[in-house]
């Protein structure tokens, strides 16, 4: 019988879309995307839908937006209006340590 190869990160680690590092699932912010186009922050990390994880740092959020990693993580493009709403929701979940996210909001994506 073949042994099943375990994922590099194990069960409790997820990949951040910004810095591309494996981190503990509980230390990341989960963003869920649904088929009807809604994109919300999953605080309990238990909602359905396609999930993507990001570190709670502005640098990771800026990197994810610049690299368009969120669209890649959700496996479909994200409307600019929905992305702006998501970024405004993420304000209270992200530790504002460095970077200037306001400049990203003003640029059309």
N, C-alpha and C positions, 0 to 999 in steps of 0.2 A: 504494500500500500504506500502510495506517495505521501510524503509529508507536505503539508500546506506551508508555503513560505510566508513567514510573518512579515507584515509591512514594516518598513524601516522605523517608523515612528511609533508603532504599537497602537493600542486602542485609544489612549488618552492624549495623543499628540496630534496637532493639526498644523498645516503649513500656512504661514502668513502670506497674504497676497502682495504685501508691500516689500518686506525684507526677504521673503522666501526662506525663512528659517522655521524649523520644527519647534513648536512650543506646546506647553501644556494647554489642553482645550479650555480649561477654566480661566486661564489668564488672557484669552483672546476674546474679541467681540465677534459674535456671529451675526451675519446678515443673511436673511432668507429672501429668496426671490420665488414668486409664484407664477403659475402659467397665465394668470389674468393680467400680469404686468406689474403687480404690486411688489415693492421692495421695502422690507421693514427690518428693524433691528430686533433680533430674537434674544431678549434678555435672559429667558429661562433656558435657552439653547435646546428646546424640545419641539419647536414648531416644525411642520412639514415644509415642503418646498426645497428647492435647491439652495444649499447653504454655502457660504464663503466666510472665511475667518480672516481677521486682521488684528494686528497688535494695537493696543490702546495708546499709540504714540502718533503725533502729527507727522513725523517723518515717514512712517509706514503708510499712513493714509495718503500723503502727498505722492509717494512713490507708486501706490496702487492706482491713483487717478492718472498720473502721468503715463504709466505703462499700459493703461487700460486693462489692468488685471481683473477688475471687477466684472467687466463684460466677459472676459475669458473664464472666470470662475463660475459665472452663472450660465455659461454656454449660450448666451444670446446677448445682443446689444442692449444697452440701457439708454433710454431717452434722456436728453439733457435736463428736462424739467424734473424727472424722477430722480436723477442723480443729484441735482441741487437740493431737493427735499431731503434726500438721504444724508447728504453732507450736513445739512442744518440739524438733523436729528442726532447725528454722531457727535455734535458739539459736547454734549454732556457725558459721553462715554469715552472721549479721547482726552488724554492728558496733554494739555497745551504746553509742551516743553520747548519746542523750537519750530522753525518753519513759519511760513506765512500762507495760510490756507485761504485767506480772503482774496489774494491775487488769483488763485485758481478759480474761485467762484465767479469772478468777474469776466474771465475768459470764456468764450463759447467752446464747449467740448464736443 
